[in-house]
Amino acid sequence: MSNQNLNDVEETHVDVPWWLSPGLFAELELRPTKPLLISAGVRGDYFQVIHQAVLAPRLSARYELSPRWAVKGALGLYDQTPGVEETDAAFGNPALKAERALHTALGAEWRPWPRTTFDATGFYKRLSNLVSPTDATHVVNGADVPLHYDNGGRGRVVGLELVARRELAAGFVGWIAYTLSRSERLDSGQTDWRLFDFDQTNILTAVGSYDLPRHWRIASRFRYVSGNPQTPVVGSVFNSVTDEYDPVFGPVNSARQPSFVQLDVRLDKQWVFDRWLLDAYLDLQNATNHTNPEGIAYNYDYTQSNVSQGLPILPFLGLRAEF
């Protein structure tokens, strides 16, 4: 390209928006009596994208009934700014405000043996000001313009978490956690509650590692998660304008994808030198080669469907040096 042609090329510049969202958090711990520990805190945030300042106080307490038993509780507010696309001037609503959640939890801990802890915690969350799609409009320069989104959504989450921990002893360390929960939301202008898009009824995680002789270590992680909700396709209608079939959907999030199951295994070998350490490892992701779903694909008229499969077994070999 000649210099003349280069000069004819118009230089373009794209302005990339950026936002400043500073936050401050202060916490004070008090121990009125030896068994009682109280933690009081407050977090302040300024969300520049929506020009809103929020203040969220939080309080937690733990009381040791005995060397083996303890009870605990927590109460606090949490805020979250809407997504960038939800506050877009053309496709969203720039007047949106922050979403807010009130978290409450109550639980107990039991230490029947040294280095072993069982923990049970019940929790409830009340969500307000949720960003929700809406058909409402507002007047701009004498014309009705769709809002796209508003803060009229509400939500509720209730659940129970059980955890068993084993601290390092005789070369073994591990923990297992199970969460049972249900999360629902009520969209703006609706009367029926529905499941959140990422509601997961059952979550089970188990992690453990064992130190073998000669600096060998074997570790594993098992995960089981209920499938995410999905809106089923119950039929289809031919669209003569597009010459395609349009899906007919059932109730929102009234079906679920299959559950996710995965076992990972890792084997490490360490060599310890005077001033550094070398670690070689074999990491097997999805060691059982379990088929996990990632979505559902339909044929042209939605009469047949097929589950999209996740990744198969993945082996990784690696070296790591620490100085």
N, C-alpha and C positions, 0 to 999 in steps of 0.2 A: 504494500500500500504506500502511495506517495505521501510526501509531507503535506501536500495540499489536501489530500483525502483525510489524513489524520486530523488536520485542523477543522475539517468539516464535521467531524464526529462530535456530536453534542455530549458534553459531560453530564452525567446524571448523578443525582445524590438522593439517597433515601434516608429520611429521618426515622431513627429507631427510638420509639418512646421508652422512657425509663421512669421508674417510680422509687421513691424513698419511703420505706416503712420502718421507722425506728421503733424500738421497744425497750422498755425498762422493767426489771423485775426485782422486787425486794422481799426478803423473807426473814422472819424472826422466829427463833426456836426458844421455847420456854420449857422448863422442867419444874413445875410447882412442887411436885413430890418425886421421889426417886422412881416409882413405877410409871409415872405419867410424863409423856413427852408431847408437847403441843407445838405445831408449826403453823404460823400464820403468814400469809404472803399476799402480795398484790402485783398484778402485771398491768402495765399501761402500754398501749400501742396507738400509733397514728398510721392509718392506711391512706396514703396519699392518693391512690387511684380513685378512692371514693370520698376523699376529704372528710374523714371521720376519725375522731379520737374515741377510744374505748378504755374502760377501766374494769378489770376483772379480779375481784378479791377471791382468795382461796384459804381454806382452813382444813387441817388434818390433825388427828390425835391418835396416840397409841398408848395403851395401858397394859402393863404386865401384871396379870393376875397371880402368876407364880413363875418359877423358872421354866416351866414347860408350856404355860398358856399365856396368850396375849390377845387382846381385842383391839381393833383399829377402825377408824372411820374417816371419811373425807367428804368435803363439800366445796364446790368451786364453780366459777363461771369461766367459760372459754369462748373466744371469738375467732371468726375466720372471715377474711375478705372474699367477696365474690370472684369468680374467674374473670380473666381479662376479656374473654369473648362475651361474657354475660353483661359486661359494662360497656361494650362497644357502642358508639353513638349510632351506628347504622343498623346493626343486627341485635343489639341488646338494649339495656336501659342504664344510662349513666347515673341515674338517681338512686340506684340500689344502695342499700346499707349492709353492714356486716351481719353475718349469721351468728347466732348466739346459742350456746348450750349450757345447761345447768347439769353438772355431774355430781352424783351422790354415790357413795360406796360404804359398805359396812362388812367387816370380815373378822376372822379369827385365825390365829396361828397356834400350831401344836408341835412341840419338840419332844417326842416320846423317847428319843435316843440322841446321844451326842452326834452332831453333824447331820442330823436328819430333821427336816422341817416339812410339815403339811400346812398348806395355806388354803383357806376358802373365803372367797369374797363375792358378795352379791352387789350388783350395780344397777343404777337406773339413770338414764339421761333424758332430759326434756329439752328438745330443740325448738327454737323459735326463729322468726325472721328468715326462714329458709328461702333461698332463691328458687322460684318456681315459674314454669311457663304459664302464661296467661293470655286470654283473648281480649283483655281490656285495652282500651285506647285512651289517649289523651289529646287535647287540642293544641296544635302547634301552628301558628300563623293562620288560624281559622280553619284548619283541616284536621280531621281525626287521624291520628298516627298511632299505630300499634305499639304497646309497651314492650311486647315480647316476653319480658320477665318482670316479676315483682317480688316483694318479700313476704308474700302471703302464705308460704308453706310452713307446716309444723311437723315435728317428728317426735318419736319416742323409741327408746332402746332399753331393754331389760335383759339381764343375763346373770350368769353365775360362772365364776372362774375357780378351778381347782388346780393347785400346783403342789407337787411333791419334789423336794430337792434333797440331793445327797452331796454334801461337800466332800472335797478330796480326802479319801481315806483308803488305805491299802491299795493305792494306785487307781481307784475308781472315782469318777465324778460324773454326775448326771442329774437330769431333771425331766419331769413329765408334766405337761400342762393340758388341761381340757377346758374349753369354753363353750357354754351353751347360751345362746342369745337369740333375740328376735328384734329386728329393727324395722319400724314402719314409719311411713310419712303420709301426710294429708296435703295434697297439692292445692294450690290457690283455686278457690271457686268450686272445689270438689267436696263431696259428702262421704265418700268411701275411702278408708285407709288402704294403702297398698304397701308392699314390701319395698325397701330400698333396693336399688339396683345391685348393691354389693352385700346384701344380707347373707350371712353364712351361719346356719343353725349350729353346726358342730365344727369345732376346730380342735384337733388333737395333735400335739407335738411332743416328741420324745427325743432327747439328746443324751448321749453318753459316750464316755471315753475310758479306756483302760490302758495303763502303762505296763508294757511287757518288759522282760529282761533285755539287757544290751541296748537300751534307748530306743526300743520299738514302742509304737503306740497305735492302737486301733480305735477308731471312733465311728459313730453312726448317727444318723438323724432320720427320724420317721415323721411324715406329715400326712394327715388326713383332714380334708376340708370339704364341707358340703358344697355342692355346685351352686353357682350364682343363679339368682332368679332370671327368668327370661319371659318375654311375651310370646306365646305360641302363635303360629300361623294355622288358622283353622279352615282356610279355604283361599280361593282366588277368584278374581273377576277380570275378564278380558277387556283391555282398554283399546278401543279402535283408533284412538288418536295417536297413541304411541306404538300401536301394534305389539303390545306386550301384556303380560298378565300382571295385575297388581295384587299383592297379598291382602288377605282379610285377617286381621289380628283378633285374638281372643282377649280376655281381661289382662290388664297390664301386670306383668311379673307373676302370672298365675301358674307358671311351670318352672322347672329347674333343670339346669344342665347336670350331667352326671358328676359324681364326686371326684375330687382330686386326691390321688394317693401316690406317694413317692418315698422311696428309701434310698438314702445316700450313705456310702461307706467310704472311709478314708484310712489309709495305712501310711504311717510316718516312720522314718528311720533317721536318727540324729547322730552326728559325729561331733563331739565336743573337743575343741582344741584349746590351747592356752588363751588365745585372744579372740577367737571367733567360733561360730557354730554353723554347721552345715546341716540342712534338713532336706531330705528327699522324700517325696510323697506320691502316692497313687490315689487319686480321688475319682470315685465312681458315682456319677450323678444318675439317679434313677436306676439303681443297681439291679432291680428286678425286671427292668425293661417293661414297666407297666404302661399301658396305653391310657393317656389322659386326654380328655376332650378340651378343645380350645374354642369351639364355636360350631355352628350348624350351617351347612350350605344346602340350598334348595335347587331343584331343577327348574326349567323355564316356566312351568305352570304351577309350581309349589305343591305338586302331588307326591313328590318323593324328596327325602332329605338324607343327608349324610353328615356324620359328625367329623369335624376337622380334628386330626390327631396332633398331640404335642410331640416333643422331641423324644427319641428313643434313649437307650442307655448311652451315656457320654463319659468316656474315660479321659482323665487328665493326668499327665506326668509332669512333675515340676521339681525344681531345686530352689532353695532359699538359703541365703547366707546372712548371718547376723554378726556384726562386729562390736 
